[in-house]
């Protein structure tokens, strides 16, 4: 296993920015770039494709910093909806929740059918709107 140590504030800034972008997290403000690159200037290691700091994945530290209300000033704006979720599972759950809010039976669907099928679809549409 080869391990690459990242040294220096400028190199740490590049790594942190790239990691945030790769994981779909918000970009850093100029203050955030200075603060986080200084914090991670010594101790960053890349091994087996994982960027680590103090033996733990750096992305975990960045997520903890982003979650802390006091450190939110380091990040540009907040994302909303399923983009805000950090893990793939959370993104899927948010996407499914969004899809449940949308109507599943459209007017175009109703126009295609006649008779009993149409009546059943209208019942389902009314039931969905009542939820």
DRENPABA-560618 format. One record per residue: residue in one letter; x, y, z of N, C-alpha, C in turn. Coordinates in steps of 0.02 Angstrom, whole numbers. Example, Ala and Ser with C-alpha at 12.3 -4.5 7.8 and 13.67 -1.06 7.14 Angstrom:
rest	n_px	n_py	n_pz	ca_px	ca_py	ca_pz	c_px	c_py	c_pz
A	660	-284	390	615	-225	390	660	-165	390
S	642	-112	354	684	-53	357	645	2	394
END
This chain:
rest	n_px	n_py	n_pz	ca_px	ca_py	ca_pz	c_px	c_py	c_pz
X	42	-58	0	0	0	0	44	62	0
X	32	106	-47	70	168	-48	29	223	-15
X	64	264	23	33	318	60	66	383	39
X	25	433	25	51	497	3	31	550	55
X	79	582	84	66	635	133	57	701	96
X	5	738	114	-9	803	84	17	856	132
X	64	896	110	94	946	154	81	1016	126
X	68	1062	170	60	1132	150	-12	1154	146
X	-22	1218	159	-89	1246	161	-121	1248	91
X	-82	1266	40	-109	1270	-28	-132	1201	-52
X	-91	1150	-39	-109	1082	-60	-170	1057	-22
X	-174	1073	42	-232	1054	82	-295	1087	56
X	-290	1150	35	-348	1186	8	-374	1152	-55
X	-328	1131	-98	-348	1097	-160	-383	1031	-144
X	-354	993	-98	-383	928	-80	-452	937	-49
X	-459	984	-3	-524	995	31	-577	1017	-19
X	-560	1064	-63	-608	1088	-114	-630	1030	-159
X	-582	991	-182	-598	934	-225	-641	882	-191
X	-627	869	-128	-666	820	-91	-738	843	-80
X	-746	907	-65	-814	934	-56	-853	930	-122
X	-820	947	-177	-853	944	-242	-871	872	-260
X	-826	826	-247	-837	756	-264	-897	727	-226
X	-907	749	-164	-961	723	-123	-1024	766	-124
X	-1027	814	-169	-1088	854	-177	-1103	901	-120
X	-1053	922	-85	-1062	968	-29	-1052	1040	-54
X	-1077	1089	-17	-1070	1159	-38	-997	1180	-41
X	-983	1229	-83	-915	1255	-89	-897	1297	-27
X	-834	1313	-21	-810	1351	36	-808	1426	21
X	-820	1466	71	-810	1538	66	-734	1551	71
X	-711	1611	54	-639	1625	63	-616	1615	135
X	-658	1633	183	-642	1622	253	-636	1547	268
X	-681	1508	238	-680	1436	248	-619	1403	218
X	-598	1427	159	-538	1400	128	-478	1412	173
X	-472	1474	199	-415	1490	243	-417	1448	307
X	-475	1446	339	-480	1411	403	-468	1336	396
X	-501	1305	347	-496	1232	341	-428	1211	312
X	-400	1250	267	-335	1231	240	-281	1238	293
X	-289	1287	338	-242	1294	393	-249	1235	441
X	-311	1218	455	-325	1162	501	-297	1096	476
X	-304	1084	410	-284	1020	381	-216	1024	345
X	-177	1078	356	-113	1086	320	-64	1030	336
X	-66	1005	396	-21	950	415	-64	891	437
X	-48	833	413	-83	773	436	-129	741	385
X	-135	771	325	-176	739	273	-136	683	240
X	-169	627	230	-137	569	200	-185	538	150
X	-160	520	91	-200	484	42	-173	413	38
X	-216	365	53	-198	295	49	-257	253	29
X	-249	209	-18	-303	166	-44	-361	208	-71
X	-346	266	-98	-398	308	-128	-439	347	-77
X	-420	346	-15	-457	381	38	-413	436	67
X	-441	497	71	-406	552	102	-421	549	177
X	-368	544	217	-377	536	290	-344	593	327
X	-371	606	386	-343	654	432	-347	624	502
X	-291	617	535	-287	585	600	-317	514	600
X	-306	478	546	-328	408	542	-401	398	525
X	-438	452	513	-509	448	496	-520	480	428
X	-571	458	390	-584	490	325	-598	565	334
X	-566	604	292	-573	677	296	-645	699	283
X	-680	663	240	-749	683	224	-793	681	286
X	-780	636	332	-819	633	395	-807	697	435
X	-745	720	438	-730	782	474	-764	842	441
X	-763	843	374	-794	899	338	-870	899	348
X	-901	840	348	-973	836	361	-990	860	431
X	-948	842	480	-959	865	549	-953	940	554
X	-904	968	520	-895	1041	520	-955	1075	487
X	-979	1047	432	-1037	1075	397	-1100	1070	439
X	-1106	1017	477	-1166	1007	519	-1168	1054	579
X	-1110	1077	601	-1106	1122	658	-1129	1191	637
X	-1180	1218	670	-1208	1283	653	-1157	1339	658
X	-1111	1332	705	-1061	1385	714	-1013	1389	655
X	-1001	1334	622	-954	1332	565	-987	1338	497
X	-1052	1349	495	-1087	1355	431	-1062	1414	390
X	-1032	1463	422	-1008	1522	386	-951	1504	339
X	-920	1446	348	-867	1425	304	-892	1400	237
X	-957	1388	230	-985	1359	170	-1030	1409	134
X	-1029	1406	67	-1071	1450	27	-1140	1421	23
X	-1190	1458	50	-1260	1438	45	-1273	1367	66
X	-1336	1349	70	-1356	1281	86	-1396	1254	28
X	-1387	1191	16	-1427	1157	-35	-1491	1133	-4
X	-1542	1125	-46	-1607	1104	-20	-1627	1037	-50
X	-1678	1007	-21	-1705	945	-48	-1656	889	-43
X	-1657	844	-94	-1615	785	-91	-1541	802	-103
X	-1525	862	-126	-1455	880	-134	-1421	891	-67
X	-1461	907	-15	-1433	919	51	-1411	855	84
X	-1442	799	68	-1425	736	99	-1353	717	82
X	-1319	688	130	-1247	674	121	-1234	605	94
X	-1270	555	116	-1257	487	92	-1305	470	37
X	-1286	419	-1	-1328	397	-56	-1396	373	-32
X	-1398	338	25	-1461	315	53	-1507	373	70
X	-1479	425	101	-1519	484	119	-1544	519	56
X	-1503	521	4	-1525	552	-59	-1583	514	-89
X	-1578	447	-90	-1633	407	-117	-1697	416	-77
X	-1691	416	-11	-1750	426	31	-1783	493	18
X	-1742	545	11	-1769	612	-4	-1802	614	-73
X	-1771	580	-121	-1800	579	-188	-1866	541	-189
X	-1870	486	-153	-1933	448	-149	-1986	489	-114
X	-1969	524	-61	-2017	566	-25	-2043	621	-71
X	-1998	651	-112	-2020	702	-160	-2068	673	-212
X	-2053	612	-235	-2096	582	-286	-2165	565	-259
X	-2169	550	-195	-2234	534	-165	-2279	595	-160
X	-2249	654	-159	-2288	715	-155	-2319	733	-222
X	-2289	711	-277	-2315	726	-343	-2374	680	-360
X	-2419	706	-401	-2476	666	-423	-2452	611	-469
X	-2478	551	-458	-2457	495	-501	-2504	486	-560
X	-2566	504	-550	-2614	497	-604	-2627	566	-633
X	-2608	574	-695	-2615	639	-728	-2680	641	-769
X	-2696	700	-793	-2755	707	-836	-2745	668	-901
X	-2684	664	-924	-2671	626	-986	-2686	552	-975
X	-2671	527	-914	-2687	457	-898	-2762	446	-899
X	-2797	493	-869	-2871	487	-867	-2901	490	-936
X	-2872	530	-980	-2900	537	-1048	-2892	473	-1089
X	-2844	432	-1071	-2833	370	-1110	-2883	315	-1094
X	-2914	319	-1036	-2958	264	-1015	-3031	286	-1010
X	-3076	237	-1016	-3148	248	-1011	-3177	195	-965
X	-3237	205	-944	-3274	155	-907	-3249	143	-836
X	-3248	79	-817	-3231	59	-748	-3158	77	-731
X	-3114	68	-779	-3043	84	-766	-3035	157	-749
X	-3069	200	-786	-3065	272	-773	-3093	289	-704
X	-3149	258	-686	-3180	270	-620	-3132	250	-564
X	-3099	193	-572	-3051	171	-520	-2992	220	-515
X	-2969	243	-572	-2913	291	-572	-2934	357	-539
X	-2995	378	-551	-3019	440	-520	-3024	432	-444
X	-3046	374	-422	-3049	360	-350	-2979	363	-319
X	-2931	332	-353	-2862	332	-327	-2834	404	-326
X	-2852	442	-376	-2828	512	-379	-2857	553	-322
X	-2921	544	-309	-2953	581	-253	-2923	559	-186
X	-2911	495	-178	-2882	470	-115	-2812	499	-105
X	-2774	503	-158	-2706	531	-153	-2707	605	-136
X	-2756	641	-162	-2761	713	-147	-2783	726	-76
X	-2819	679	-46	-2843	688	22	-2786	677	73
X	-2734	642	54	-2678	628	100	-2642	689	114
END
